[in-house]
Amino acid sequence: GYFNLLMLTHKEKVPAQAPEDLPSSRVFRGTGLAVLNTTILNGEDNIQIHFKSSPFGSQSHGHNANNSFLLNLHGECALIQSGKRDIHGSPFHREWMWQSKSNNAILVNGKGQHSHTASAKGAITHFYTGDALDVVAGEAIDNYEDLHRWGRRILFFKPNVILIHDVLEAEEPATFQWLLHAESPFILGENNLQLETKGGQVEVDFLRPEKLTLSQSDVFDTPPHEWAKLNLKEWHFTAATEKPQDAMEFITLFRIDEADADASITEEDSKTRIELRFAADRATVVLERRGFQIQYRSIDKQWNDDHPSLDAS
């Protein structure tokens, strides 16, 4: 029984061992989670990305957070899931924390994913890990009232450059709101932002679309109970499209700790070609709606989006 299990776990001590022979990044497709790390030997040296696209949907304790991500820098939270539960099922818990608007996700016409249902499924469709590059991609199909497809690809050029590509296909012309959350205010520029955190600095450039309306707020539209005394200090960033469209792509470049990186974009038929220039390296990324290719160092790899759910989208 359970008591015997406890006895066995305490019977012999297992010697501590550094995880030097383990991969730094892992995917768990069954639950729809991926964690990308530069190192797992020391958190202070690590840049970490969490990504979720879960086949369990948002039922039970799940949040409406498919295709969302978190970013941690050197052991500290940088881009967060907003909120802290005051009590299970409270208005703040239901109307803020469960909802897509509290995540680093995307809204469609200001609305998030279907709430608390097993039918709002996600899937991790691609995963690759190596010393210089990690890749994860997910599909959120039938998660929104007005959206056929949201595919998100995250390309992590280790240790400090991230490229995110979002592909959205709506049933009819819609506006899109691209979200981030943090525990410190964002410094907004013209289609770019900066963020200073306890762990380090993040710079974000919106390469596509070129004209977005950037805004931020430190207000919760459904605040936690006062008696909980959570005293949350969080900022909520939105990059909003202006003109309704039935298809949209966001291409976003993250530079961490003042990384020396810039990007140039050219359009080739239905392809977007991005040349990334780092301090001592270059990478070429070709983005399409149903696939992408990366050429970087010894890597020359093509990923095609052939998830079964796309056949109906």
matplotlib code that plots the C-alpha trace (Angstrom):
import matplotlib.pyplot as plt

x = [0.0, 0.9, 2.7, 5.0, 5.7, 6.8, 9.0, 10.7, 11.4, 13.1, 15.0, 18.0, 19.3, 20.0, 23.3, 22.9, 24.1, 24.3, 22.0, 24.9, 23.8, 20.1, 18.8, 18.3, 14.9, 12.0, 8.5, 5.6, 3.1, 0.6, -0.1, 0.9, 3.8, 7.3, 10.2, 13.2, 16.3, 19.8, 21.1, 19.6, 22.8, 22.3, 19.2, 21.1, 22.7, 19.4, 17.0, 13.8, 10.7, 7.5, 5.0, 1.5, -0.8, -2.7, -5.0, -6.9, -8.4, -9.3, -11.4, -11.0, -8.0, -6.9, -6.8, -7.7, -4.1, -3.3, -0.3, 0.7, 4.2, 6.2, 9.7, 12.1, 15.5, 18.3, 15.9, 13.5, 10.0, 10.0, 6.9, 4.3, 0.8, -1.0, -2.8, -2.7, -5.7, -7.5, -9.8, -10.9, -13.9, -13.9, -14.8, -11.1, -10.2, -13.0, -13.1, -9.4, -7.0, -8.9, -9.2, -6.9, -6.5, -4.4, -1.8, 0.8, -1.6, -3.8, -7.4, -9.7, -12.1, -11.2, -12.3, -10.3, -10.5, -13.6, -13.7, -13.4, -14.1, -12.4, -13.2, -10.8, -7.9, -4.3, -1.4, 2.3, 3.1, 6.8, 9.7, 13.5, 16.3, 20.0, 22.9, 22.3, 18.6, 15.3, 12.0, 8.5, 5.2, 1.6, -1.9, -5.0, -7.8, -11.4, -10.4, -12.1, -15.6, -14.4, -11.1, -10.3, -6.7, -3.9, -0.5, 2.4, 6.1, 8.8, 12.4, 15.0, 18.4, 20.4, 21.1, 19.3, 17.3, 13.7, 11.6, 7.9, 5.6, 1.8, -0.4, -4.2, -7.1, -10.5, -14.0, -14.6, -12.5, -11.5, -9.1, -6.4, -4.8, -1.3, -0.7, 2.2, 2.2, 5.0, 5.6, 7.1, 6.0, 6.7, 8.6, 6.6, 8.2, 6.9, 6.1, 8.6, 9.0, 11.5, 11.1, 13.4, 13.0, 14.7, 16.4, 17.4, 16.2, 13.9, 13.5, 10.7, 10.3, 7.1, 8.4, 4.9, 2.5, 4.2, 1.5, 0.1, -1.5, 0.5, -0.9, -0.6, -2.5, -2.0, -5.7, -7.5, -11.0, -12.1, -9.9, -9.2, -11.1, -9.7, -9.6, -7.0, -4.5, -2.7, -1.3, -0.6, 1.6, 1.4, 1.3, -0.7, 0.5, -1.5, -0.4, -3.6, -4.3, -6.5, -8.2, -10.3, -8.8, -9.5, -5.9, -3.1, 0.6, 2.6, 6.4, 8.1, 11.8, 12.9, 16.4, 17.4, 20.1, 20.9, 21.6, 23.4, 20.8, 18.8, 16.5, 15.7, 12.6, 11.8, 8.6, 8.8, 5.5, 3.7, 6.9, 8.5, 12.3, 14.0, 17.8, 18.9, 22.3, 24.0, 27.3, 29.2, 26.6, 23.8, 20.5, 18.0, 14.3, 11.7, 8.1, 5.0, 1.5, 1.8, 5.5, 8.9, 12.6, 15.7, 19.3, 21.6, 25.1, 25.0, 21.2, 19.1, 15.7, 12.2, 9.0, 5.7, 2.3, 0.4, -1.5, -4.8, -6.9, -5.6, -7.4, -10.7, -9.5]
y = [0.0, 3.7, 3.2, 0.6, 2.9, 5.6, 3.2, 2.1, 5.6, 6.3, 3.0, 3.9, 7.3, 7.9, 9.8, 13.2, 13.4, 16.4, 15.9, 16.2, 13.3, 14.5, 16.7, 20.3, 20.5, 18.1, 17.6, 15.8, 15.4, 13.4, 16.4, 19.1, 20.7, 21.5, 23.1, 24.6, 25.4, 26.6, 24.5, 22.5, 22.5, 25.9, 28.0, 31.3, 30.5, 29.4, 30.9, 28.9, 28.8, 26.9, 26.1, 24.6, 23.1, 20.4, 17.6, 17.7, 21.1, 23.4, 21.1, 20.6, 22.5, 23.5, 27.2, 28.5, 28.7, 26.6, 27.9, 30.2, 30.4, 31.6, 33.0, 32.8, 34.5, 33.3, 31.7, 34.6, 35.1, 37.4, 36.8, 35.3, 33.8, 36.7, 36.4, 34.4, 32.5, 34.0, 31.1, 28.4, 29.4, 33.0, 35.7, 36.5, 32.9, 32.2, 35.5, 36.3, 33.4, 30.7, 33.0, 33.4, 37.1, 36.3, 34.4, 35.2, 34.2, 35.8, 37.0, 37.1, 40.1, 40.6, 37.1, 34.2, 30.4, 28.3, 28.1, 25.0, 22.4, 19.3, 20.2, 23.1, 20.9, 21.7, 19.7, 20.0, 19.2, 19.8, 19.5, 19.7, 20.2, 20.7, 22.6, 25.7, 25.6, 24.4, 24.4, 23.8, 24.3, 23.8, 23.9, 25.3, 24.1, 24.9, 26.8, 30.0, 31.0, 32.8, 31.0, 28.0, 27.8, 29.2, 27.7, 29.0, 28.2, 29.1, 29.1, 29.4, 30.4, 29.6, 31.3, 34.6, 35.0, 33.8, 34.1, 33.5, 33.0, 32.9, 31.8, 32.7, 31.8, 33.2, 32.3, 35.9, 39.1, 39.6, 41.7, 40.1, 41.0, 39.6, 39.5, 39.5, 39.8, 40.8, 41.9, 45.2, 47.8, 47.6, 50.4, 50.8, 52.0, 52.0, 48.4, 47.3, 47.2, 46.7, 45.0, 45.1, 42.2, 40.8, 38.2, 40.3, 42.4, 41.5, 43.5, 42.6, 43.7, 43.1, 42.3, 41.5, 43.1, 46.5, 48.6, 47.5, 49.5, 48.9, 49.5, 48.3, 48.4, 47.4, 46.9, 43.6, 43.8, 41.4, 42.0, 39.5, 39.8, 42.5, 40.2, 38.0, 40.9, 39.6, 43.1, 42.0, 44.3, 43.1, 44.8, 43.5, 44.3, 44.2, 44.5, 44.9, 44.8, 47.6, 46.4, 43.1, 40.4, 36.7, 35.7, 37.1, 36.4, 37.7, 37.5, 38.6, 38.7, 38.6, 39.6, 38.7, 40.5, 42.9, 40.1, 41.3, 40.2, 41.9, 40.7, 41.5, 40.2, 39.6, 38.2, 35.4, 34.3, 32.8, 32.6, 35.0, 34.8, 36.1, 36.6, 36.7, 38.2, 37.4, 38.6, 35.7, 33.8, 33.9, 32.0, 31.8, 31.1, 30.6, 30.8, 29.5, 29.0, 25.2, 24.8, 26.4, 25.8, 26.8, 26.9, 27.6, 26.3, 22.6, 22.5, 22.6, 21.3, 21.6, 21.1, 20.6, 21.1, 17.9, 17.5, 15.7, 18.6, 20.9, 18.9, 20.3, 23.9]
z = [0.0, 0.2, 3.6, 2.1, -0.9, 1.6, 3.4, 0.3, -0.9, 2.4, 2.7, 0.7, -0.2, -3.9, -4.4, -5.9, -9.5, -11.9, -14.9, -17.4, -19.6, -19.9, -22.7, -21.6, -23.4, -23.3, -24.8, -23.2, -26.1, -24.0, -21.8, -24.4, -22.6, -23.7, -21.8, -23.6, -21.6, -22.4, -19.4, -16.6, -14.5, -13.0, -13.0, -12.8, -16.2, -17.8, -20.3, -20.2, -22.3, -21.3, -24.1, -23.8, -26.4, -24.6, -26.0, -22.7, -23.5, -20.7, -18.6, -14.8, -13.6, -17.1, -18.2, -21.6, -22.6, -25.6, -27.6, -24.8, -23.4, -20.4, -20.3, -17.4, -17.2, -14.9, -12.5, -12.4, -14.0, -17.0, -19.1, -16.8, -16.6, -14.9, -11.6, -8.3, -7.1, -4.2, -3.8, -6.2, -8.3, -7.3, -9.8, -10.2, -10.7, -13.2, -15.1, -15.2, -14.4, -16.4, -19.4, -22.4, -21.6, -18.6, -20.7, -23.3, -26.0, -28.7, -28.6, -31.6, -31.7, -28.1, -27.1, -25.8, -26.1, -25.2, -21.4, -19.3, -22.0, -23.2, -26.8, -27.0, -27.8, -28.6, -30.0, -30.1, -33.7, -34.0, -31.5, -32.1, -29.6, -30.1, -28.6, -30.7, -31.6, -30.1, -32.0, -30.7, -32.6, -31.6, -33.2, -31.5, -33.6, -32.8, -29.6, -30.6, -31.7, -34.8, -35.7, -37.8, -36.9, -34.8, -35.3, -33.2, -33.9, -31.4, -32.7, -29.9, -31.1, -28.0, -25.7, -26.2, -29.4, -29.9, -33.1, -32.8, -35.8, -35.4, -38.2, -37.8, -40.1, -39.2, -40.4, -41.4, -41.1, -37.5, -35.4, -33.3, -30.0, -29.2, -25.4, -22.9, -19.1, -16.7, -13.1, -14.3, -16.8, -20.5, -22.3, -25.5, -28.7, -32.3, -33.1, -30.4, -26.6, -23.8, -20.5, -17.5, -15.1, -12.0, -14.2, -17.2, -20.1, -23.0, -26.2, -28.6, -32.2, -34.2, -37.7, -39.0, -39.2, -39.5, -38.0, -34.6, -31.8, -28.7, -25.2, -21.6, -18.4, -14.7, -14.1, -13.7, -15.2, -12.5, -9.5, -6.7, -3.4, -1.2, 1.8, 0.0, 0.1, -2.9, -3.8, -7.4, -9.4, -13.0, -16.4, -19.3, -22.8, -26.1, -29.7, -31.6, -35.3, -36.7, -39.9, -39.7, -41.8, -42.3, -42.3, -40.1, -39.4, -36.5, -36.7, -33.5, -32.6, -28.9, -27.9, -24.4, -22.3, -25.2, -27.6, -30.8, -33.4, -36.1, -38.9, -42.5, -44.3, -47.9, -49.4, -52.0, -53.4, -50.4, -48.4, -45.9, -45.8, -42.7, -42.5, -38.9, -38.1, -34.8, -33.4, -34.9, -36.9, -39.4, -39.8, -42.6, -41.8, -44.4, -43.2, -44.9, -43.6, -43.8, -42.9, -42.2, -42.8, -40.8, -42.0, -39.1, -38.6, -39.5, -39.4, -42.6, -41.8, -43.1, -41.0, -42.6, -40.9, -41.5, -38.3, -39.1, -37.6, -40.4, -43.0, -41.8, -41.3]

ax = plt.figure().add_subplot(projection="3d")
ax.plot(x, y, z, "-o")
ax.set_aspect("equal")
plt.show()
